Amino acid sequence: MRLTIARRRFHSVVAGGVLAGLAFWGLRVLRAGRLGRLDPSHGDEERFHLIAEKTSDLVCLHEPDGRYLYISPSCRRLLGYEPEALLGSDPYDLFHPDDLERIRSEAHEKALDGQGAVSVTYRIRKESGEYTWFETLTEPILDESGEVVRLQTASRDVSEHKRAEEALAEAA
């Protein structure tokens, strides 16, 4: 059990680091692009995509309502979907029905309130139709006035951890 808790903390720290890096560059790219000041010589957009596309986590950028704006290529490996196929869609369509309200209250609403990074564990439907367990860290991206303009997420498959927890609970 201690190992599971330690792994979960480690994964949260790693995901938090990935999100922090992406949030920094993503916000810089969004702000600069909105102001017409995106300077390719700084490599801002390239750095954002390099970080997002080379991570094994599923990294996404969302509208405040949740719709996908960007989905990293790891989507293919983790969920079986082509990232482009999900652009503009609502992730709530993929969440397990029993987890919808909890995701909304524990992560989405808190992120929209600007409460910083929030984590939630839930089931998400793969392209094959089966559900897998994900842990997602959601971070709001704020504009200069403090309004949430985007949500950034980093997700990882925690199905093995959930199975181990269930096996321990059954053995107890």
N, CA and C of each residue as an Amber inpcrd file, in Angstrom:
protein
   516
   0.8240000  -1.1960000   0.0000000   0.0000000   0.0000000   0.0000000
   0.8700000   1.2630000   0.0000000   1.9630000   1.2490000   0.7870000
   2.8450000   2.4180000   0.8090000   3.4470000   2.6740000  -0.5630000
   3.8060000   1.5750000  -1.2600000   4.3720000   1.7150000  -2.5870000
   3.3680000   2.3550000  -3.5400000   2.1170000   1.9570000  -3.4470000
   1.0750000   2.5400000  -4.2920000   0.9340000   4.0300000  -4.0170000
   0.9240000   4.4170000  -2.7570000   0.8200000   5.8380000  -2.3980000
   2.0400000   6.5930000  -2.8920000   3.2260000   6.0010000  -2.7220000
   4.4520000   6.6520000  -3.1820000   4.4450000   6.8120000  -4.7010000
   4.0040000   5.7840000  -5.4180000   3.9310000   5.8810000  -6.8810000
   2.9480000   6.9580000  -7.3070000   1.8010000   6.9860000  -6.6460000
   0.7940000   7.9930000  -6.9970000   1.3580000   9.4040000  -6.7750000
   2.0610000   9.6030000  -5.6610000   2.6690000  10.9180000  -5.4090000
   3.7090000  11.2340000  -6.4720000   4.5380000  10.2170000  -6.8190000
   5.5500000  10.4200000  -7.8440000   4.8940000  10.8080000  -9.1620000
   3.8460000  10.0610000  -9.5550000   3.1660000  10.3630000 -10.8110000
   2.5430000  11.7510000 -10.7750000   2.0050000  12.1450000  -9.6510000
   1.4240000  13.4820000  -9.5330000   2.4950000  14.5510000  -9.6840000
   3.6640000  14.3060000  -9.0980000   4.7680000  15.2630000  -9.2110000
   5.2440000  15.3420000 -10.6560000   5.4150000  14.1860000 -11.3060000
   5.8560000  14.1670000 -12.7000000   4.8260000  14.8560000 -13.5840000
   3.5540000  14.4920000 -13.4200000   2.5010000  15.1140000 -14.2290000
   2.4420000  16.6120000 -13.9520000   2.6200000  16.9870000 -12.6990000
   2.6290000  18.4060000 -12.3520000   3.7650000  19.1390000 -13.0340000
   4.9260000  18.5000000 -13.0980000   6.0730000  19.1020000 -13.7750000
   5.8320000  19.2520000 -15.2620000   5.2590000  18.2270000 -15.8670000
   4.9280000  18.2930000 -17.2920000   3.9260000  19.4130000 -17.5230000
   2.8900000  19.4580000 -16.6830000   1.8760000  20.5080000 -16.8390000
   2.4630000  21.8920000 -16.6310000   3.3210000  22.0310000 -15.6410000
   3.9160000  23.3440000 -15.3770000   4.7170000  23.8120000 -16.5860000
   5.5220000  22.9110000 -17.1460000   6.3020000  23.2670000 -18.3310000
   5.4180000  23.6100000 -19.5090000   4.4180000  22.7840000 -19.7370000
   3.4990000  23.0460000 -20.8350000   2.6920000  24.3130000 -20.6100000
   2.2540000  24.5170000 -19.3880000   1.4710000  25.7160000 -19.0870000
   2.2890000  26.9680000 -19.3520000   3.5600000  26.9430000 -18.9350000
   4.4240000  28.1050000 -19.1510000   4.5350000  28.4140000 -20.6370000
   4.9260000  27.4040000 -21.4190000   5.1060000  27.6310000 -22.8520000
   3.7720000  27.8260000 -23.5490000   2.7570000  27.0820000 -23.1540000
   1.4480000  27.2270000 -23.7780000   0.8730000  28.6140000 -23.5660000
   0.9790000  29.1070000 -22.3410000   0.4740000  30.4410000 -22.0450000
   1.2490000  31.4910000 -22.8280000   2.5590000  31.3080000 -22.9070000
   3.3900000  32.2520000 -23.6610000   2.9720000  32.2560000 -25.1300000
   2.7730000  31.0610000 -25.6880000   2.3550000  30.9540000 -27.0870000
   0.9710000  31.5650000 -27.2790000   0.0290000  31.2550000 -26.3770000
  -1.3250000  31.8020000 -26.4980000  -1.3290000  33.3170000 -26.3970000
  -0.6380000  33.8420000 -25.4000000  -0.6120000  35.3010000 -25.2170000
   0.0610000  35.9830000 -26.3910000   1.2140000  35.4710000 -26.7790000
   1.9520000  36.0940000 -27.8740000   1.1570000  36.0150000 -29.1680000
   0.5480000  34.8690000 -29.4230000  -0.2480000  34.7030000 -30.6340000
  -1.4380000  35.6380000 -30.6570000  -2.0890000  35.8100000 -29.5110000
  -3.2530000  36.6850000 -29.4150000  -2.8420000  38.1340000 -29.6440000
  -1.6370000  38.4690000 -29.2190000  -1.1610000  39.8350000 -29.3640000
  -0.3780000  40.0300000 -30.6550000  -0.2740000  38.9700000 -31.4590000
   0.4520000  39.0800000 -32.7140000   1.9520000  39.1520000 -32.5270000
   2.4580000  38.6740000 -31.3960000   3.8770000  38.8040000 -31.1060000
   4.5850000  37.4600000 -31.0280000   4.0420000  36.4240000 -31.6100000
   4.6950000  35.1270000 -31.5650000   5.9680000  35.2090000 -32.3840000
   7.0770000  35.0180000 -31.7410000   8.3740000  35.1620000 -32.3830000
   8.9710000  33.7850000 -32.6350000   8.9440000  33.3400000 -33.8930000
   9.4750000  32.0150000 -34.1920000  10.9430000  31.8710000 -33.8170000
  11.6760000  32.9780000 -33.7740000  13.0960000  32.8910000 -33.4250000
  13.2880000  32.4300000 -31.9880000  12.2940000  32.6450000 -31.1270000
  12.3810000  32.1610000 -29.7500000  12.0450000  30.6810000 -29.6540000
  11.4070000  30.1290000 -30.6770000  11.0660000  28.7090000 -30.6880000
   9.9530000  28.3400000 -29.7270000   9.1250000  29.3230000 -29.3210000
   8.0830000  29.0600000 -28.3280000   7.1330000  27.9590000 -28.7650000
   6.5880000  28.0910000 -29.9600000   5.6260000  27.1060000 -30.4350000
   6.2970000  25.7430000 -30.5950000   7.5180000  25.7470000 -31.1080000
   8.2450000  24.4870000 -31.2770000   8.4970000  23.8130000 -29.9350000
   8.8650000  24.5740000 -28.9200000   9.1240000  23.9990000 -27.5920000
   7.8510000  23.4030000 -27.0050000   6.7440000  24.1150000 -27.1350000
   5.4730000  23.6050000 -26.6300000   5.1590000  22.2580000 -27.2730000
   5.2420000  22.2020000 -28.5900000   4.9200000  20.9570000 -29.2890000
   5.9330000  19.8590000 -28.9930000   7.1900000  20.2170000 -28.8440000
   8.2030000  19.2170000 -28.5120000   7.8960000  18.5640000 -27.1720000
   7.5780000  19.3700000 -26.1740000   7.2510000  18.8300000 -24.8500000
   5.9860000  17.9780000 -24.9320000   4.9520000  18.5200000 -25.5390000
   3.6600000  17.8310000 -25.5840000   3.7110000  16.5510000 -26.4070000
   4.4670000  16.5550000 -27.4820000   4.4320000  15.4090000 -28.3870000
   5.4160000  14.3150000 -28.0230000   6.3460000  14.5760000 -27.1470000
   7.3300000  13.5560000 -26.7800000   7.0260000  12.8830000 -25.4480000
   6.0380000  13.3410000 -24.7350000   5.7060000  12.7390000 -23.4500000
   4.8260000  11.5060000 -23.6520000   4.9530000  10.5480000 -22.7390000
   4.1020000   9.3550000 -22.8190000   2.7180000   9.6240000 -22.2340000
   2.5750000  10.7010000 -21.4730000   1.2700000  11.0840000 -20.9380000
   0.3990000  11.6440000 -22.0610000  -0.8950000  11.6080000 -21.8400000
  -1.8290000  12.2390000 -22.7650000  -1.9290000  13.7000000 -22.3430000
  -1.4600000  14.5890000 -23.1880000  -1.4700000  16.0170000 -22.8920000
  -2.4860000  16.6750000 -23.8080000  -3.3920000  17.4530000 -23.2130000
  -4.4570000  18.0850000 -23.9910000  -4.6130000  19.5400000 -23.5920000
  -5.1160000  20.3110000 -24.5280000  -5.5080000  21.6860000 -24.2850000
  -6.9940000  21.7510000 -24.5980000  -7.7650000  22.3710000 -23.6930000
  -9.2230000  22.4020000 -23.8010000  -9.7470000  23.8300000 -23.7460000
 -10.8930000  24.0200000 -24.3760000 -11.6780000  25.2350000 -24.1470000
 -12.1700000  25.1650000 -22.7020000 -12.5630000  26.2840000 -22.0960000
 -13.0990000  26.2170000 -20.7310000 -14.2920000  25.2670000 -20.5890000
 -15.0740000  25.0760000 -21.6510000 -16.2090000  24.1450000 -21.5640000
 -15.7700000  22.6850000 -21.6830000 -14.4850000  22.4560000 -21.9280000
 -13.9380000  21.1100000 -21.9830000 -13.5890000  20.6160000 -23.3740000
 -14.1460000  21.2280000 -24.4190000 -13.8800000  20.7390000 -25.7750000
 -12.3790000  20.7180000 -26.0700000 -11.9530000  19.6680000 -26.7710000
 -10.5340000  19.4980000 -27.1060000 -10.0760000  20.5050000 -28.1580000
  -8.9480000  21.1750000 -27.8620000  -8.2900000  22.0510000 -28.8280000
  -7.0060000  21.4150000 -29.3510000  -6.3500000  20.6570000 -28.4910000
  -5.1120000  19.9620000 -28.8540000  -5.0810000  18.6400000 -28.0960000
  -4.6070000  17.5940000 -28.7650000  -4.4660000  16.2760000 -28.1480000
  -3.1370000  15.7020000 -28.6170000  -2.3000000  15.3030000 -27.6790000
  -0.9810000  14.7820000 -28.0380000  -1.0890000  13.4340000 -28.7530000
  -0.0670000  13.1000000 -29.5420000  -0.0740000  11.8310000 -30.2850000
  -0.1790000  10.5890000 -29.3990000   0.1560000  10.6890000 -28.1230000
   0.0550000   9.5320000 -27.2250000  -1.3860000   9.0400000 -27.1000000
  -2.3410000   9.8160000 -27.5900000  -3.7540000   9.4160000 -27.6060000
  -3.9280000   8.0960000 -28.3570000  -3.1670000   7.9310000 -29.4370000
  -3.2580000   6.6890000 -30.2240000  -2.9190000   5.4800000 -29.3690000
  -1.8140000   5.5670000 -28.6380000  -1.3340000   4.4460000 -27.8360000
  -2.2090000   4.2070000 -26.6140000  -2.6230000   5.2780000 -25.9470000
  -3.3680000   5.1470000 -24.6950000  -4.8450000   4.8120000 -24.8910000
  -5.4610000   5.4020000 -25.9170000  -6.9080000   5.2450000 -26.0940000
  -7.3190000   4.6470000 -27.4360000  -6.4070000   4.6480000 -28.3990000
  -6.7270000   4.0810000 -29.7040000  -7.3410000   5.0530000 -30.6910000
  -7.5770000   6.2910000 -30.2780000  -8.1660000   7.2920000 -31.1700000
  -7.0600000   8.0670000 -31.8840000  -7.3600000   8.5060000 -33.0990000
  -6.5010000   9.4730000 -33.7610000  -6.7870000  10.8180000 -33.0970000
  -5.7550000  11.5540000 -32.7030000  -5.9970000  12.8360000 -32.0200000
  -6.9250000  13.7660000 -32.8060000  -6.7440000  13.8150000 -34.1150000
  -7.5500000  14.7110000 -34.9500000  -9.0370000  14.3650000 -34.8850000
  -9.3430000  13.0970000 -34.6590000 -10.7450000  12.6610000 -34.6080000
 -11.4750000  13.2100000 -33.3890000 -10.7230000  13.5640000 -32.3440000
 -11.3520000  14.0610000 -31.1180000 -11.3760000  15.5840000 -31.0220000
 -10.6450000  16.2720000 -31.8930000 -10.6070000  17.7360000 -31.8270000
 -12.0160000  18.3150000 -31.9340000 -12.3150000  19.2390000 -31.0400000
 -13.6260000  19.8790000 -31.0220000 -14.6920000  19.0910000 -30.2860000
 -14.3840000  17.8540000 -29.9070000 -15.3850000  17.0360000 -29.2140000
 -15.3220000  17.2630000 -27.7040000 -16.3320000  16.7890000 -27.0250000
 -16.4620000  16.9460000 -25.5830000 -15.9430000  15.6860000 -24.8930000
 -14.9200000  15.7930000 -24.0430000 -14.3950000  14.6020000 -23.3740000
 -15.4200000  13.9120000 -22.4840000 -16.4290000  14.6410000 -22.0510000
 -17.4650000  14.0290000 -21.2130000 -18.1900000  12.9030000 -21.9530000
 -18.1500000  12.9290000 -23.2890000 -18.7470000  11.8430000 -24.0680000
 -17.9660000  10.5400000 -23.9130000 -16.7120000  10.6270000 -23.4600000
 -15.8590000   9.4420000 -23.3070000 -15.8060000   8.9290000 -21.8700000
 -16.2040000   9.7450000 -20.9150000 -16.1030000   9.3600000 -19.5090000
 -17.1780000   8.3390000 -19.1490000 -16.8420000   7.4600000 -18.2270000
 -17.8060000   6.4730000 -17.7410000 -18.9750000   7.2230000 -17.0940000
 -20.2150000   6.8150000 -17.3810000 -21.3780000   7.5210000 -16.8250000
 -21.3510000   7.6580000 -15.2970000 -20.8160000   6.6640000 -14.6020000
 -20.7720000   6.7270000 -13.1370000 -19.7550000   7.7340000 -12.6190000
 -18.8540000   8.2170000 -13.4830000 -17.7990000   9.1390000 -13.0560000
 -18.0610000  10.5860000 -13.4670000 -19.0700000  10.8210000 -14.2920000
 -19.3010000  12.1500000 -14.8600000 -19.4180000  13.2530000 -13.8170000
 -20.3080000  13.0880000 -12.8690000 -20.5530000  14.1500000 -11.8930000
 -19.3290000  14.3940000 -11.0180000 -18.6320000  13.3240000 -10.6570000
 -17.4370000  13.4640000  -9.8190000 -16.3330000  14.2210000 -10.5760000
 -16.1590000  13.9140000 -11.8490000 -15.1610000  14.6250000 -12.6500000
 -15.5180000  16.1040000 -12.7060000 -16.7920000  16.3760000 -12.9540000
 -17.2440000  17.7700000 -13.0520000 -16.9970000  18.5230000 -11.7420000
 -17.3520000  17.9170000 -10.6120000 -17.2450000  18.6300000  -9.3280000
 -15.8250000  18.6380000  -8.7620000 -15.0790000  17.5420000  -8.9410000
 -13.7480000  17.4610000  -8.3340000 -12.6470000  18.0900000  -9.1810000
 -12.8670000  18.2130000 -10.4770000 -11.7960000  18.7310000 -11.3230000
 -12.2310000  19.9280000 -12.1670000 -13.2220000  19.7390000 -13.0100000
 -13.5760000  20.7680000 -13.9780000 -14.0130000  22.0760000 -13.3090000
 -14.9620000  21.9930000 -12.3990000 -15.4570000  23.2130000 -11.7500000
 -14.3680000  23.9000000 -10.9350000 -13.5370000  23.1220000 -10.2520000
 -12.4500000  23.7120000  -9.4620000 -11.4370000  24.4050000 -10.3640000
 -11.1150000  23.7800000 -11.4970000 -10.1830000  24.4050000 -12.4360000
 -10.7750000  25.6970000 -12.9950000 -12.0710000  25.6830000 -13.3120000
 -12.7180000  26.8890000 -13.8270000 -12.7640000  28.0030000 -12.7930000
 -12.7640000  27.6290000 -11.5190000 -12.7230000  28.6240000 -10.4500000
 -11.3130000  29.1470000 -10.2270000 -10.3490000  28.6370000 -10.9990000
  -8.9670000  29.0870000 -10.8780000  -8.2690000  28.5650000  -9.6420000
  -8.6990000  27.4100000  -9.1340000  -8.1400000  26.8640000  -7.8940000
  -6.7950000  26.1820000  -8.0930000  -6.1680000  26.3430000  -9.2350000
  -4.8800000  25.7100000  -9.4840000  -5.0550000  24.2980000  -9.9860000
  -3.9660000  23.5510000  -9.9590000  -3.9750000  22.1870000 -10.4840000
  -4.8170000  21.2760000  -9.6010000  -5.6860000  20.5010000 -10.2310000
  -6.5240000  19.5400000  -9.5140000  -6.4130000  18.1870000 -10.2090000
  -6.4450000  17.1340000  -9.4030000  -6.2860000  15.7780000  -9.9200000
  -7.5550000  14.9700000  -9.6710000  -7.8740000  14.0910000 -10.6140000
  -9.0320000  13.2140000 -10.4740000  -8.7290000  11.8920000 -11.1870000
  -9.2260000  10.8040000 -10.6130000  -9.0800000   9.4730000 -11.2060000
 -10.4630000   9.0150000 -11.6560000 -10.5440000   8.4660000 -12.8610000
 -11.8330000   8.1300000 -13.4600000 -11.6270000   7.1030000 -14.5680000
 -12.7360000   6.6270000 -15.1200000 -12.7000000   5.7040000 -16.2540000
 -13.0390000   6.4530000 -17.5430000 -12.2960000   6.0990000 -18.5990000
 -12.5150000   6.7140000 -19.9050000 -12.6080000   5.6060000 -20.9540000
 -13.4740000   5.8200000 -21.9310000 -13.7170000   4.7980000 -22.9550000
 -12.6690000   4.8730000 -24.0640000 -12.0730000   3.7260000 -24.3300000
 -11.1300000   3.6060000 -25.4360000 -11.9050000   3.4660000 -26.7470000
 -11.2010000   3.5950000 -27.8480000 -11.8180000   3.4470000 -29.1620000
 -12.4070000   2.0480000 -29.3350000 -11.8250000   1.0650000 -28.6490000
 -12.3090000  -0.3210000 -28.7010000 -13.6260000  -0.5170000 -27.9510000
 -14.0170000   0.4840000 -27.1490000 -15.2490000   0.3950000 -26.3740000
 -15.0280000   0.0230000 -24.9180000 -13.8550000  -0.5090000 -24.5920000
 -13.5770000  -0.8520000 -23.1940000 -13.1570000   0.4070000 -22.4280000
 -13.3230000   0.3520000 -21.1130000 -12.9350000   1.4720000 -20.2590000
 -11.5960000   1.1870000 -19.6070000 -10.8250000   2.2500000 -19.4190000
  -9.5440000   2.1670000 -18.7320000  -9.5030000   3.2750000 -17.6860000
  -8.7150000   3.0790000 -16.6430000  -8.6030000   4.0710000 -15.5740000
  -7.5340000   5.0940000 -15.9210000  -7.8810000   6.3600000 -15.7690000
  -6.9510000   7.4690000 -15.9840000  -6.8620000   8.2980000 -14.7140000
  -5.7000000   8.8750000 -14.5100000  -5.5380000   9.9340000 -13.5150000
  -5.1640000  11.1740000 -14.3070000  -5.8990000  12.2510000 -14.1010000
  -5.6960000  13.4720000 -14.8650000  -5.4570000  14.6460000 -13.9340000
  -4.4490000  15.4190000 -14.2740000  -4.1530000  16.6590000 -13.5770000
  -4.6040000  17.7890000 -14.4960000  -5.4980000  18.6310000 -14.0120000
  -6.0450000  19.7360000 -14.8000000  -5.5310000  21.0490000 -14.2400000
  -5.0340000  21.8860000 -15.1290000  -4.4760000  23.1800000 -14.7330000
  -5.1440000  24.2740000 -15.5570000  -5.7020000  25.2950000 -14.9020000
  -6.2850000  26.3940000 -15.6690000  -5.1910000  27.2920000 -16.2480000
  -5.4340000  27.8150000 -17.4290000  -4.5570000  28.8180000 -18.0300000
  -5.3400000  30.1190000 -18.0020000  -4.7690000  31.1030000 -17.3450000
  -5.4560000  32.3720000 -17.1130000  -4.9220000  33.4620000 -18.0320000
  -5.7810000  34.4130000 -18.3730000  -5.3090000  35.5750000 -19.1140000
  -4.8140000  36.6250000 -18.1250000  -4.4580000  37.7820000 -18.6360000
  -3.8960000  38.8380000 -17.7890000  -4.8490000  39.2990000 -16.6950000
  -6.1610000  39.1650000 -16.9380000  -7.1440000  39.6190000 -15.9500000
  -7.5400000  38.5160000 -14.9690000  -6.9380000  37.3290000 -15.1120000
  -7.2350000  36.2340000 -14.1920000  -8.3770000  35.3370000 -14.6280000
  -8.9030000  35.5630000 -15.8280000  -9.9810000  34.7230000 -16.3580000
  -9.4000000  33.4460000 -16.9580000 -10.1080000  32.3400000 -16.7670000
  -9.6790000  31.0710000 -17.3500000  -9.9700000  31.1110000 -18.8500000
  -8.9020000  30.9750000 -19.6550000  -9.0700000  31.0000000 -21.1130000
  -8.8870000  29.6150000 -21.7330000  -8.1910000  28.7350000 -21.0380000
  -7.9660000  27.3700000 -21.4940000  -7.7740000  26.4780000 -20.2760000
  -7.9400000  25.1910000 -20.4900000  -7.6050000  24.1880000 -19.4800000
  -6.5790000  23.2580000 -20.1040000  -5.5590000  22.9550000 -19.3420000
  -4.5180000  22.0570000 -19.8110000  -4.5480000  20.8100000 -18.9490000
  -4.4710000  19.6410000 -19.5770000  -4.5240000  18.3950000 -18.8210000
  -3.3500000  17.4950000 -19.1780000  -2.9170000  16.7350000 -18.1870000
  -1.9320000  15.6670000 -18.3830000  -2.5380000  14.4260000 -17.7400000
  -2.6800000  13.3690000 -18.5350000  -3.3470000  12.1490000 -18.0670000
  -2.4460000  10.9520000 -18.2790000  -2.5970000   9.9810000 -17.3840000
  -1.8720000   8.7170000 -17.5420000  -2.7860000   7.5750000 -17.1670000
  -2.5110000   6.4360000 -17.7830000  -3.2810000   5.2240000 -17.5290000
  -2.8350000   4.6520000 -16.1880000  -3.7710000   4.5150000 -15.2610000
  -3.4640000   3.9720000 -13.9290000  -4.2330000   2.6710000 -13.6880000
  -4.5990000   1.9860000 -14.7620000  -5.3810000   0.7500000 -14.6470000
  -4.6670000  -0.3060000 -13.8210000  -3.3670000  -0.4730000 -14.0340000
  -2.6180000  -1.4730000 -13.2590000  -2.6460000  -1.1420000 -11.7750000
  -2.5180000   0.1200000 -11.4480000  -2.5630000   0.5380000 -10.0410000
  -3.9370000   0.2680000  -9.4360000  -4.9910000   0.5290000 -10.2040000
  -6.3500000   0.2700000  -9.7080000  -6.5670000  -1.2240000  -9.4780000
  -6.0620000  -2.0590000 -10.4020000  -6.1950000  -3.5130000 -10.2310000
  -5.4390000  -3.9790000  -8.9910000  -4.2480000  -3.4240000  -8.7680000
  -3.4610000  -3.8020000  -7.5870000  -4.1750000  -3.3770000  -6.3100000
  -4.7550000  -2.1820000  -6.3010000  -5.5040000  -1.7120000  -5.1310000
  -6.6980000  -2.6200000  -4.8590000  -7.4130000  -3.0030000  -5.9110000
  -8.5730000  -3.8910000  -5.7530000  -8.1500000  -5.2590000  -5.2290000
  -7.0190000  -5.7780000  -5.7250000  -6.5240000  -7.0780000  -5.2620000
  -6.1410000  -7.0180000  -3.7880000  -5.5130000  -5.9150000  -3.3750000
  -5.1590000  -5.7420000  -1.9640000  -6.4100000  -5.6490000  -1.0980000
  -7.4080000  -4.9320000  -1.5890000  -8.6530000  -4.7890000  -0.8250000
  -9.3590000  -6.1340000  -0.6820000  -9.3470000  -6.9360000  -1.7300000
  -9.9790000  -8.2560000  -1.6700000  -9.2260000  -9.1930000  -0.7380000
  -7.9000000  -9.0610000  -0.7080000  -7.0710000  -9.9360000   0.1310000
  -7.1850000  -9.5810000   1.6090000  -7.5780000  -8.3640000   1.8920000
  -7.6530000  -7.9110000   3.2920000  -8.8700000  -8.4420000   4.0090000
